Amino acid sequence: MTVKILVDEMDDGMDEKLNELGFEAFSVKKLLTKGKNLRTDYSIINYAKENKMILVTRDTESGQACQENNLPCILLDNAEIFKIVVEKLKNFLKFFTLHQYITSLRRGFL
């Protein structure tokens, strides 16, 4: 059985990456350009339900609607995304600080 995935507009492009990994993924944004009527959260959720898809979204209301109606959904939590951003910033700053230190050594400032 192939799992079908519907990626909400905010993460357009994730569908392509999922397809490369062997999933059958579709993007709301791309479906809109093909004439599908997916302009509201209700339409998107209904489309996912009718086509037996898992919805991937950052939209909290859509995530709650899926949960209330027992529809499969992956809610990309902003708090988790924020943690990833902070961790990457810390790594960047470590590299940047190390790079500055090495550059200063090379220039004879330290």
Jmol script that loads the backbone (N, CA, C; Angstrom):
load data "model"
ATOM      1  N   MET A   1       0.838  -1.185   0.000  1.00  0.00           N
ATOM      2  CA  MET A   1       0.000   0.000   0.000  1.00  0.00           C
ATOM      3  C   MET A   1       0.886   1.253   0.000  1.00  0.00           C
ATOM      4  N   THR A   2       0.622   2.131  -0.919  1.00  0.00           N
ATOM      5  CA  THR A   2       1.365   3.376  -0.999  1.00  0.00           C
ATOM      6  C   THR A   2       0.706   4.423  -0.109  1.00  0.00           C
ATOM      7  N   VAL A   3       1.519   5.085   0.673  1.00  0.00           N
ATOM      8  CA  VAL A   3       1.028   6.164   1.518  1.00  0.00           C
ATOM      9  C   VAL A   3       1.064   7.449   0.702  1.00  0.00           C
ATOM     10  N   LYS A   4      -0.083   8.126   0.623  1.00  0.00           N
ATOM     11  CA  LYS A   4      -0.146   9.401  -0.090  1.00  0.00           C
ATOM     12  C   LYS A   4      -0.062  10.534   0.923  1.00  0.00           C
ATOM     13  N   ILE A   5       0.690  11.549   0.540  1.00  0.00           N
ATOM     14  CA  ILE A   5       0.929  12.671   1.441  1.00  0.00           C
ATOM     15  C   ILE A   5       0.536  13.962   0.743  1.00  0.00           C
ATOM     16  N   LEU A   6      -0.147  14.834   1.477  1.00  0.00           N
ATOM     17  CA  LEU A   6      -0.497  16.163   0.978  1.00  0.00           C
ATOM     18  C   LEU A   6       0.256  17.189   1.814  1.00  0.00           C
ATOM     19  N   VAL A   7       1.127  17.949   1.151  1.00  0.00           N
ATOM     20  CA  VAL A   7       1.944  18.952   1.830  1.00  0.00           C
ATOM     21  C   VAL A   7       1.277  20.314   1.673  1.00  0.00           C
ATOM     22  N   ASP A   8       1.003  20.965   2.790  1.00  0.00           N
ATOM     23  CA  ASP A   8       0.353  22.275   2.785  1.00  0.00           C
ATOM     24  C   ASP A   8       1.251  23.316   2.115  1.00  0.00           C
ATOM     25  N   GLU A   9       0.650  24.444   1.759  1.00  0.00           N
ATOM     26  CA  GLU A   9       1.334  25.480   0.967  1.00  0.00           C
ATOM     27  C   GLU A   9       2.633  25.990   1.575  1.00  0.00           C
ATOM     28  N   MET A  10       2.687  26.120   2.877  1.00  0.00           N
ATOM     29  CA  MET A  10       3.866  26.707   3.524  1.00  0.00           C
ATOM     30  C   MET A  10       5.127  25.882   3.302  1.00  0.00           C
ATOM     31  N   ASP A  11       4.961  24.614   2.997  1.00  0.00           N
ATOM     32  CA  ASP A  11       6.118  23.736   2.818  1.00  0.00           C
ATOM     33  C   ASP A  11       6.199  23.174   1.407  1.00  0.00           C
ATOM     34  N   ASP A  12       5.740  23.968   0.443  1.00  0.00           N
ATOM     35  CA  ASP A  12       5.851  23.573  -0.956  1.00  0.00           C
ATOM     36  C   ASP A  12       7.311  23.252  -1.257  1.00  0.00           C
ATOM     37  N   GLY A  13       7.539  22.170  -1.929  1.00  0.00           N
ATOM     38  CA  GLY A  13       8.894  21.712  -2.220  1.00  0.00           C
ATOM     39  C   GLY A  13       9.225  20.462  -1.416  1.00  0.00           C
ATOM     40  N   MET A  14       8.610  20.343  -0.227  1.00  0.00           N
ATOM     41  CA  MET A  14       8.811  19.141   0.571  1.00  0.00           C
ATOM     42  C   MET A  14       8.259  17.923  -0.172  1.00  0.00           C
ATOM     43  N   ASP A  15       7.201  18.138  -0.957  1.00  0.00           N
ATOM     44  CA  ASP A  15       6.617  17.044  -1.731  1.00  0.00           C
ATOM     45  C   ASP A  15       7.648  16.433  -2.673  1.00  0.00           C
ATOM     46  N   GLU A  16       8.453  17.273  -3.307  1.00  0.00           N
ATOM     47  CA  GLU A  16       9.471  16.790  -4.239  1.00  0.00           C
ATOM     48  C   GLU A  16      10.517  15.946  -3.512  1.00  0.00           C
ATOM     49  N   LYS A  17      10.922  16.404  -2.340  1.00  0.00           N
ATOM     50  CA  LYS A  17      11.912  15.662  -1.555  1.00  0.00           C
ATOM     51  C   LYS A  17      11.340  14.328  -1.083  1.00  0.00           C
ATOM     52  N   LEU A  18      10.071  14.333  -0.676  1.00  0.00           N
ATOM     53  CA  LEU A  18       9.426  13.090  -0.247  1.00  0.00           C
ATOM     54  C   LEU A  18       9.284  12.122  -1.420  1.00  0.00           C
ATOM     55  N   ASN A  19       8.957  12.649  -2.594  1.00  0.00           N
ATOM     56  CA  ASN A  19       8.862  11.805  -3.789  1.00  0.00           C
ATOM     57  C   ASN A  19      10.202  11.151  -4.100  1.00  0.00           C
ATOM     58  N   GLU A  20      11.288  11.896  -3.937  1.00  0.00           N
ATOM     59  CA  GLU A  20      12.632  11.350  -4.167  1.00  0.00           C
ATOM     60  C   GLU A  20      12.938  10.195  -3.218  1.00  0.00           C
ATOM     61  N   LEU A  21      12.317  10.227  -2.038  1.00  0.00           N
ATOM     62  CA  LEU A  21      12.517   9.159  -1.053  1.00  0.00           C
ATOM     63  C   LEU A  21      11.553   7.993  -1.251  1.00  0.00           C
ATOM     64  N   GLY A  22      10.703   8.077  -2.278  1.00  0.00           N
ATOM     65  CA  GLY A  22       9.802   6.978  -2.590  1.00  0.00           C
ATOM     66  C   GLY A  22       8.371   7.143  -2.118  1.00  0.00           C
ATOM     67  N   PHE A  23       8.058   8.273  -1.498  1.00  0.00           N
ATOM     68  CA  PHE A  23       6.680   8.529  -1.074  1.00  0.00           C
ATOM     69  C   PHE A  23       5.889   9.094  -2.248  1.00  0.00           C
ATOM     70  N   GLU A  24       4.588   8.980  -2.158  1.00  0.00           N
ATOM     71  CA  GLU A  24       3.707   9.597  -3.151  1.00  0.00           C
ATOM     72  C   GLU A  24       3.168  10.883  -2.521  1.00  0.00           C
ATOM     73  N   ALA A  25       3.831  11.988  -2.821  1.00  0.00           N
ATOM     74  CA  ALA A  25       3.510  13.252  -2.160  1.00  0.00           C
ATOM     75  C   ALA A  25       3.039  14.294  -3.161  1.00  0.00           C
ATOM     76  N   PHE A  26       2.118  15.119  -2.692  1.00  0.00           N
ATOM     77  CA  PHE A  26       1.535  16.173  -3.519  1.00  0.00           C
ATOM     78  C   PHE A  26       1.567  17.478  -2.735  1.00  0.00           C
ATOM     79  N   SER A  27       1.653  18.569  -3.456  1.00  0.00           N
ATOM     80  CA  SER A  27       1.704  19.887  -2.849  1.00  0.00           C
ATOM     81  C   SER A  27       0.400  20.631  -3.115  1.00  0.00           C
ATOM     82  N   VAL A  28      -0.154  21.245  -2.077  1.00  0.00           N
ATOM     83  CA  VAL A  28      -1.365  22.058  -2.244  1.00  0.00           C
ATOM     84  C   VAL A  28      -1.107  23.145  -3.280  1.00  0.00           C
ATOM     85  N   LYS A  29       0.046  23.778  -3.191  1.00  0.00           N
ATOM     86  CA  LYS A  29       0.383  24.872  -4.107  1.00  0.00           C
ATOM     87  C   LYS A  29       0.386  24.399  -5.563  1.00  0.00           C
ATOM     88  N   LYS A  30       0.970  23.237  -5.810  1.00  0.00           N
ATOM     89  CA  LYS A  30       1.022  22.712  -7.180  1.00  0.00           C
ATOM     90  C   LYS A  30      -0.364  22.263  -7.647  1.00  0.00           C
ATOM     91  N   LEU A  31      -1.140  21.692  -6.735  1.00  0.00           N
ATOM     92  CA  LEU A  31      -2.500  21.276  -7.092  1.00  0.00           C
ATOM     93  C   LEU A  31      -3.368  22.486  -7.427  1.00  0.00           C
ATOM     94  N   LEU A  32      -3.138  23.600  -6.744  1.00  0.00           N
ATOM     95  CA  LEU A  32      -3.863  24.841  -7.057  1.00  0.00           C
ATOM     96  C   LEU A  32      -3.567  25.292  -8.483  1.00  0.00           C
ATOM     97  N   THR A  33      -2.304  25.183  -8.892  1.00  0.00           N
ATOM     98  CA  THR A  33      -1.945  25.601 -10.258  1.00  0.00           C
ATOM     99  C   THR A  33      -2.551  24.676 -11.304  1.00  0.00           C
ATOM    100  N   LYS A  34      -2.939  23.470 -10.875  1.00  0.00           N
ATOM    101  CA  LYS A  34      -3.592  22.525 -11.791  1.00  0.00           C
ATOM    102  C   LYS A  34      -5.109  22.661 -11.751  1.00  0.00           C
ATOM    103  N   GLY A  35      -5.593  23.685 -11.033  1.00  0.00           N
ATOM    104  CA  GLY A  35      -7.026  23.963 -11.023  1.00  0.00           C
ATOM    105  C   GLY A  35      -7.823  23.351  -9.889  1.00  0.00           C
ATOM    106  N   LYS A  36      -7.164  22.682  -8.945  1.00  0.00           N
ATOM    107  CA  LYS A  36      -7.895  22.116  -7.802  1.00  0.00           C
ATOM    108  C   LYS A  36      -8.363  23.251  -6.895  1.00  0.00           C
ATOM    109  N   ASN A  37      -9.559  23.098  -6.352  1.00  0.00           N
ATOM    110  CA  ASN A  37     -10.142  24.114  -5.479  1.00  0.00           C
ATOM    111  C   ASN A  37      -9.712  23.843  -4.036  1.00  0.00           C
ATOM    112  N   LEU A  38      -8.546  24.368  -3.668  1.00  0.00           N
ATOM    113  CA  LEU A  38      -7.976  24.118  -2.342  1.00  0.00           C
ATOM    114  C   LEU A  38      -7.566  25.428  -1.680  1.00  0.00           C
ATOM    115  N   ARG A  39      -8.489  26.364  -1.616  1.00  0.00           N
ATOM    116  CA  ARG A  39      -8.159  27.693  -1.094  1.00  0.00           C
ATOM    117  C   ARG A  39      -8.452  27.850   0.401  1.00  0.00           C
ATOM    118  N   THR A  40      -9.213  26.934   0.976  1.00  0.00           N
ATOM    119  CA  THR A  40      -9.533  27.030   2.407  1.00  0.00           C
ATOM    120  C   THR A  40      -9.012  25.798   3.149  1.00  0.00           C
ATOM    121  N   ASP A  41      -8.852  25.952   4.453  1.00  0.00           N
ATOM    122  CA  ASP A  41      -8.422  24.814   5.272  1.00  0.00           C
ATOM    123  C   ASP A  41      -9.400  23.653   5.125  1.00  0.00           C
ATOM    124  N   TYR A  42     -10.692  23.975   5.114  1.00  0.00           N
ATOM    125  CA  TYR A  42     -11.708  22.932   4.977  1.00  0.00           C
ATOM    126  C   TYR A  42     -11.507  22.151   3.684  1.00  0.00           C
ATOM    127  N   SER A  43     -11.297  22.865   2.582  1.00  0.00           N
ATOM    128  CA  SER A  43     -11.105  22.210   1.281  1.00  0.00           C
ATOM    129  C   SER A  43      -9.875  21.314   1.288  1.00  0.00           C
ATOM    130  N   ILE A  44      -8.807  21.800   1.897  1.00  0.00           N
ATOM    131  CA  ILE A  44      -7.560  21.031   1.950  1.00  0.00           C
ATOM    132  C   ILE A  44      -7.756  19.759   2.774  1.00  0.00           C
ATOM    133  N   ILE A  45      -8.366  19.901   3.944  1.00  0.00           N
ATOM    134  CA  ILE A  45      -8.601  18.745   4.813  1.00  0.00           C
ATOM    135  C   ILE A  45      -9.536  17.753   4.133  1.00  0.00           C
ATOM    136  N   ASN A  46     -10.574  18.253   3.508  1.00  0.00           N
ATOM    137  CA  ASN A  46     -11.521  17.398   2.809  1.00  0.00           C
ATOM    138  C   ASN A  46     -10.843  16.659   1.650  1.00  0.00           C
ATOM    139  N   TYR A  47      -9.991  17.352   0.908  1.00  0.00           N
ATOM    140  CA  TYR A  47      -9.261  16.735  -0.207  1.00  0.00           C
ATOM    141  C   TYR A  47      -8.371  15.603   0.316  1.00  0.00           C
ATOM    142  N   ALA A  48      -7.682  15.863   1.416  1.00  0.00           N
ATOM    143  CA  ALA A  48      -6.827  14.832   2.012  1.00  0.00           C
ATOM    144  C   ALA A  48      -7.667  13.627   2.443  1.00  0.00           C
ATOM    145  N   LYS A  49      -8.822  13.887   3.041  1.00  0.00           N
ATOM    146  CA  LYS A  49      -9.703  12.804   3.490  1.00  0.00           C
ATOM    147  C   LYS A  49     -10.210  11.988   2.307  1.00  0.00           C
ATOM    148  N   GLU A  50     -10.729  12.672   1.279  1.00  0.00           N
ATOM    149  CA  GLU A  50     -11.284  11.985   0.109  1.00  0.00           C
ATOM    150  C   GLU A  50     -10.241  11.153  -0.630  1.00  0.00           C
ATOM    151  N   ASN A  51      -8.995  11.603  -0.601  1.00  0.00           N
ATOM    152  CA  ASN A  51      -7.932  10.917  -1.330  1.00  0.00           C
ATOM    153  C   ASN A  51      -7.050  10.054  -0.431  1.00  0.00           C
ATOM    154  N   LYS A  52      -7.520   9.849   0.815  1.00  0.00           N
ATOM    155  CA  LYS A  52      -6.824   9.002   1.788  1.00  0.00           C
ATOM    156  C   LYS A  52      -5.351   9.393   1.913  1.00  0.00           C
ATOM    157  N   MET A  53      -5.149  10.675   2.212  1.00  0.00           N
ATOM    158  CA  MET A  53      -3.807  11.232   2.315  1.00  0.00           C
ATOM    159  C   MET A  53      -3.500  11.638   3.751  1.00  0.00           C
ATOM    160  N   ILE A  54      -2.214  11.685   4.058  1.00  0.00           N
ATOM    161  CA  ILE A  54      -1.743  12.254   5.317  1.00  0.00           C
ATOM    162  C   ILE A  54      -1.420  13.713   5.032  1.00  0.00           C
ATOM    163  N   LEU A  55      -1.985  14.612   5.809  1.00  0.00           N
ATOM    164  CA  LEU A  55      -1.728  16.038   5.625  1.00  0.00           C
ATOM    165  C   LEU A  55      -0.511  16.451   6.452  1.00  0.00           C
ATOM    166  N   VAL A  56       0.429  17.135   5.805  1.00  0.00           N
ATOM    167  CA  VAL A  56       1.588  17.712   6.490  1.00  0.00           C
ATOM    168  C   VAL A  56       1.381  19.219   6.482  1.00  0.00           C
ATOM    169  N   THR A  57       1.295  19.823   7.674  1.00  0.00           N
ATOM    170  CA  THR A  57       0.964  21.243   7.759  1.00  0.00           C
ATOM    171  C   THR A  57       1.629  21.910   8.955  1.00  0.00           C
ATOM    172  N   ARG A  58       1.769  23.221   8.875  1.00  0.00           N
ATOM    173  CA  ARG A  58       2.196  24.035  10.023  1.00  0.00           C
ATOM    174  C   ARG A  58       0.994  24.749  10.628  1.00  0.00           C
ATOM    175  N   ASP A  59      -0.138  24.654   9.968  1.00  0.00           N
ATOM    176  CA  ASP A  59      -1.352  25.355  10.376  1.00  0.00           C
ATOM    177  C   ASP A  59      -1.976  24.639  11.573  1.00  0.00           C
ATOM    178  N   THR A  60      -1.924  25.276  12.726  1.00  0.00           N
ATOM    179  CA  THR A  60      -2.427  24.672  13.958  1.00  0.00           C
ATOM    180  C   THR A  60      -3.902  24.334  13.867  1.00  0.00           C
ATOM    181  N   GLU A  61      -4.689  25.216  13.264  1.00  0.00           N
ATOM    182  CA  GLU A  61      -6.128  24.949  13.132  1.00  0.00           C
ATOM    183  C   GLU A  61      -6.381  23.716  12.276  1.00  0.00           C
ATOM    184  N   SER A  62      -5.649  23.570  11.187  1.00  0.00           N
ATOM    185  CA  SER A  62      -5.801  22.381  10.343  1.00  0.00           C
ATOM    186  C   SER A  62      -5.402  21.132  11.120  1.00  0.00           C
ATOM    187  N   GLY A  63      -4.320  21.241  11.881  1.00  0.00           N
ATOM    188  CA  GLY A  63      -3.882  20.112  12.698  1.00  0.00           C
ATOM    189  C   GLY A  63      -4.930  19.708  13.717  1.00  0.00           C
ATOM    190  N   GLN A  64      -5.541  20.703  14.363  1.00  0.00           N
ATOM    191  CA  GLN A  64      -6.593  20.421  15.344  1.00  0.00           C
ATOM    192  C   GLN A  64      -7.821  19.823  14.669  1.00  0.00           C
ATOM    193  N   ALA A  65      -8.174  20.345  13.491  1.00  0.00           N
ATOM    194  CA  ALA A  65      -9.336  19.818  12.762  1.00  0.00           C
ATOM    195  C   ALA A  65      -9.104  18.357  12.382  1.00  0.00           C
ATOM    196  N   CYS A  66      -7.900  18.037  11.959  1.00  0.00           N
ATOM    197  CA  CYS A  66      -7.575  16.645  11.627  1.00  0.00           C
ATOM    198  C   CYS A  66      -7.700  15.764  12.864  1.00  0.00           C
ATOM    199  N   GLN A  67      -7.159  16.246  13.977  1.00  0.00           N
ATOM    200  CA  GLN A  67      -7.202  15.480  15.217  1.00  0.00           C
ATOM    201  C   GLN A  67      -8.645  15.244  15.664  1.00  0.00           C
ATOM    202  N   GLU A  68      -9.470  16.285  15.612  1.00  0.00           N
ATOM    203  CA  GLU A  68     -10.870  16.167  16.031  1.00  0.00           C
ATOM    204  C   GLU A  68     -11.655  15.201  15.154  1.00  0.00           C
ATOM    205  N   ASN A  69     -11.238  15.056  13.900  1.00  0.00           N
ATOM    206  CA  ASN A  69     -11.965  14.204  12.960  1.00  0.00           C
ATOM    207  C   ASN A  69     -11.230  12.905  12.643  1.00  0.00           C
ATOM    208  N   ASN A  70     -10.245  12.570  13.473  1.00  0.00           N
ATOM    209  CA  ASN A  70      -9.468  11.336  13.306  1.00  0.00           C
ATOM    210  C   ASN A  70      -8.870  11.186  11.913  1.00  0.00           C
ATOM    211  N   LEU A  71      -8.346  12.283  11.379  1.00  0.00           N
ATOM    212  CA  LEU A  71      -7.687  12.245  10.080  1.00  0.00           C
ATOM    213  C   LEU A  71      -6.178  12.277  10.308  1.00  0.00           C
ATOM    214  N   PRO A  72      -5.440  11.485   9.538  1.00  0.00           N
ATOM    215  CA  PRO A  72      -3.989  11.473   9.728  1.00  0.00           C
ATOM    216  C   PRO A  72      -3.358  12.802   9.335  1.00  0.00           C
ATOM    217  N   CYS A  73      -2.543  13.327  10.221  1.00  0.00           N
ATOM    218  CA  CYS A  73      -1.942  14.638  10.000  1.00  0.00           C
ATOM    219  C   CYS A  73      -0.607  14.714  10.727  1.00  0.00           C
ATOM    220  N   ILE A  74       0.348  15.362  10.096  1.00  0.00           N
ATOM    221  CA  ILE A  74       1.616  15.661  10.754  1.00  0.00           C
ATOM    222  C   ILE A  74       1.668  17.172  10.905  1.00  0.00           C
ATOM    223  N   LEU A  75       1.577  17.630  12.145  1.00  0.00           N
ATOM    224  CA  LEU A  75       1.626  19.058  12.431  1.00  0.00           C
ATOM    225  C   LEU A  75       3.070  19.431  12.726  1.00  0.00           C
ATOM    226  N   LEU A  76       3.622  20.274  11.877  1.00  0.00           N
ATOM    227  CA  LEU A  76       4.988  20.751  12.078  1.00  0.00           C
ATOM    228  C   LEU A  76       4.933  21.856  13.121  1.00  0.00           C
ATOM    229  N   ASP A  77       5.336  21.515  14.315  1.00  0.00           N
ATOM    230  CA  ASP A  77       5.220  22.390  15.467  1.00  0.00           C
ATOM    231  C   ASP A  77       6.259  23.508  15.408  1.00  0.00           C
ATOM    232  N   ASN A  78       5.814  24.749  15.541  1.00  0.00           N
ATOM    233  CA  ASN A  78       6.722  25.893  15.489  1.00  0.00           C
ATOM    234  C   ASN A  78       7.754  25.877  16.613  1.00  0.00           C
ATOM    235  N   ALA A  79       7.392  25.334  17.761  1.00  0.00           N
ATOM    236  CA  ALA A  79       8.344  25.256  18.875  1.00  0.00           C
ATOM    237  C   ALA A  79       9.511  24.339  18.510  1.00  0.00           C
ATOM    238  N   GLU A  80       9.220  23.224  17.862  1.00  0.00           N
ATOM    239  CA  GLU A  80      10.277  22.302  17.437  1.00  0.00           C
ATOM    240  C   GLU A  80      11.147  22.941  16.363  1.00  0.00           C
ATOM    241  N   ILE A  81      10.518  23.626  15.431  1.00  0.00           N
ATOM    242  CA  ILE A  81      11.264  24.314  14.375  1.00  0.00           C
ATOM    243  C   ILE A  81      12.161  25.378  14.995  1.00  0.00           C
ATOM    244  N   PHE A  82      11.649  26.102  15.984  1.00  0.00           N
ATOM    245  CA  PHE A  82      12.428  27.128  16.669  1.00  0.00           C
ATOM    246  C   PHE A  82      13.663  26.522  17.337  1.00  0.00           C
ATOM    247  N   LYS A  83      13.496  25.356  17.987  1.00  0.00           N
ATOM    248  CA  LYS A  83      14.631  24.684  18.627  1.00  0.00           C
ATOM    249  C   LYS A  83      15.714  24.351  17.600  1.00  0.00           C
ATOM    250  N   ILE A  84      15.302  23.892  16.434  1.00  0.00           N
ATOM    251  CA  ILE A  84      16.257  23.565  15.370  1.00  0.00           C
ATOM    252  C   ILE A  84      16.999  24.823  14.925  1.00  0.00           C
ATOM    253  N   VAL A  85      16.264  25.920  14.751  1.00  0.00           N
ATOM    254  CA  VAL A  85      16.882  27.189  14.339  1.00  0.00           C
ATOM    255  C   VAL A  85      17.902  27.645  15.382  1.00  0.00           C
ATOM    256  N   VAL A  86      17.537  27.591  16.654  1.00  0.00           N
ATOM    257  CA  VAL A  86      18.439  28.020  17.724  1.00  0.00           C
ATOM    258  C   VAL A  86      19.698  27.157  17.733  1.00  0.00           C
ATOM    259  N   GLU A  87      19.538  25.850  17.601  1.00  0.00           N
ATOM    260  CA  GLU A  87      20.696  24.944  17.593  1.00  0.00           C
ATOM    261  C   GLU A  87      21.621  25.245  16.416  1.00  0.00           C
ATOM    262  N   LYS A  88      21.046  25.481  15.253  1.00  0.00           N
ATOM    263  CA  LYS A  88      21.858  25.816  14.077  1.00  0.00           C
ATOM    264  C   LYS A  88      22.559  27.157  14.258  1.00  0.00           C
ATOM    265  N   LEU A  89      21.880  28.108  14.880  1.00  0.00           N
ATOM    266  CA  LEU A  89      22.513  29.403  15.158  1.00  0.00           C
ATOM    267  C   LEU A  89      23.687  29.247  16.122  1.00  0.00           C
ATOM    268  N   LYS A  90      23.502  28.404  17.142  1.00  0.00           N
ATOM    269  CA  LYS A  90      24.595  28.155  18.086  1.00  0.00           C
ATOM    270  C   LYS A  90      25.798  27.562  17.360  1.00  0.00           C
ATOM    271  N   ASN A  91      25.541  26.593  16.479  1.00  0.00           N
ATOM    272  CA  ASN A  91      26.628  25.984  15.708  1.00  0.00           C
ATOM    273  C   ASN A  91      27.295  27.012  14.809  1.00  0.00           C
ATOM    274  N   PHE A  92      26.486  27.851  14.191  1.00  0.00           N
ATOM    275  CA  PHE A  92      27.029  28.901  13.328  1.00  0.00           C
ATOM    276  C   PHE A  92      27.912  29.845  14.129  1.00  0.00           C
ATOM    277  N   LEU A  93      27.427  30.261  15.301  1.00  0.00           N
ATOM    278  CA  LEU A  93      28.189  31.189  16.131  1.00  0.00           C
ATOM    279  C   LEU A  93      29.482  30.563  16.636  1.00  0.00           C
ATOM    280  N   LYS A  94      29.444  29.254  16.959  1.00  0.00           N
ATOM    281  CA  LYS A  94      30.673  28.565  17.362  1.00  0.00           C
ATOM    282  C   LYS A  94      31.680  28.613  16.221  1.00  0.00           C
ATOM    283  N   PHE A  95      31.219  28.292  15.018  1.00  0.00           N
ATOM    284  CA  PHE A  95      32.099  28.310  13.850  1.00  0.00           C
ATOM    285  C   PHE A  95      32.608  29.717  13.599  1.00  0.00           C
ATOM    286  N   PHE A  96      31.696  30.688  13.661  1.00  0.00           N
ATOM    287  CA  PHE A  96      32.058  32.075  13.378  1.00  0.00           C
ATOM    288  C   PHE A  96      33.085  32.573  14.389  1.00  0.00           C
ATOM    289  N   THR A  97      32.865  32.273  15.671  1.00  0.00           N
ATOM    290  CA  THR A  97      33.788  32.686  16.724  1.00  0.00           C
ATOM    291  C   THR A  97      35.140  32.005  16.534  1.00  0.00           C
ATOM    292  N   LEU A  98      35.136  30.712  16.231  1.00  0.00           N
ATOM    293  CA  LEU A  98      36.372  29.982  15.987  1.00  0.00           C
ATOM    294  C   LEU A  98      37.092  30.559  14.773  1.00  0.00           C
ATOM    295  N   HIS A  99      36.338  30.841  13.726  1.00  0.00           N
ATOM    296  CA  HIS A  99      36.910  31.418  12.508  1.00  0.00           C
ATOM    297  C   HIS A  99      37.544  32.782  12.809  1.00  0.00           C
ATOM    298  N   GLN A 100      36.855  33.601  13.596  1.00  0.00           N
ATOM    299  CA  GLN A 100      37.400  34.914  13.972  1.00  0.00           C
ATOM    300  C   GLN A 100      38.693  34.748  14.771  1.00  0.00           C
ATOM    301  N   TYR A 101      38.700  33.793  15.677  1.00  0.00           N
ATOM    302  CA  TYR A 101      39.871  33.542  16.513  1.00  0.00           C
ATOM    303  C   TYR A 101      41.064  33.136  15.645  1.00  0.00           C
ATOM    304  N   ILE A 102      40.840  32.184  14.733  1.00  0.00           N
ATOM    305  CA  ILE A 102      41.912  31.718  13.851  1.00  0.00           C
ATOM    306  C   ILE A 102      42.409  32.854  12.965  1.00  0.00           C
ATOM    307  N   THR A 103      41.482  33.634  12.429  1.00  0.00           N
ATOM    308  CA  THR A 103      41.859  34.777  11.587  1.00  0.00           C
ATOM    309  C   THR A 103      42.698  35.769  12.380  1.00  0.00           C
ATOM    310  N   SER A 104      42.312  36.024  13.624  1.00  0.00           N
ATOM    311  CA  SER A 104      43.069  36.941  14.483  1.00  0.00           C
ATOM    312  C   SER A 104      44.470  36.410  14.744  1.00  0.00           C
ATOM    313  N   LEU A 105      44.586  35.094  14.972  1.00  0.00           N
ATOM    314  CA  LEU A 105      45.901  34.487  15.182  1.00  0.00           C
ATOM    315  C   LEU A 105      46.778  34.668  13.949  1.00  0.00           C
ATOM    316  N   ARG A 106      46.185  34.425  12.787  1.00  0.00           N
ATOM    317  CA  ARG A 106      46.938  34.540  11.536  1.00  0.00           C
ATOM    318  C   ARG A 106      47.396  35.972  11.286  1.00  0.00           C
ATOM    319  N   ARG A 107      46.611  36.915  11.696  1.00  0.00           N
ATOM    320  CA  ARG A 107      46.952  38.325  11.472  1.00  0.00           C
ATOM    321  C   ARG A 107      47.852  38.874  12.578  1.00  0.00           C
ATOM    322  N   GLY A 108      48.102  38.058  13.598  1.00  0.00           N
ATOM    323  CA  GLY A 108      48.989  38.467  14.673  1.00  0.00           C
ATOM    324  C   GLY A 108      48.347  39.358  15.713  1.00  0.00           C
ATOM    325  N   PHE A 109      46.997  39.330  15.766  1.00  0.00           N
ATOM    326  CA  PHE A 109      46.303  40.167  16.743  1.00  0.00           C
ATOM    327  C   PHE A 109      46.268  39.530  18.123  1.00  0.00           C
ATOM    328  N   LEU A 110      46.469  38.236  18.206  1.00  0.00           N
ATOM    329  CA  LEU A 110      46.415  37.554  19.517  1.00  0.00           C
ATOM    330  C   LEU A 110      47.763  36.963  19.862  1.00  0.00           C
TER     331      LEU A 110
END
end "model"
wireframe off; spacefill off
backbone 0.3
color backbone group
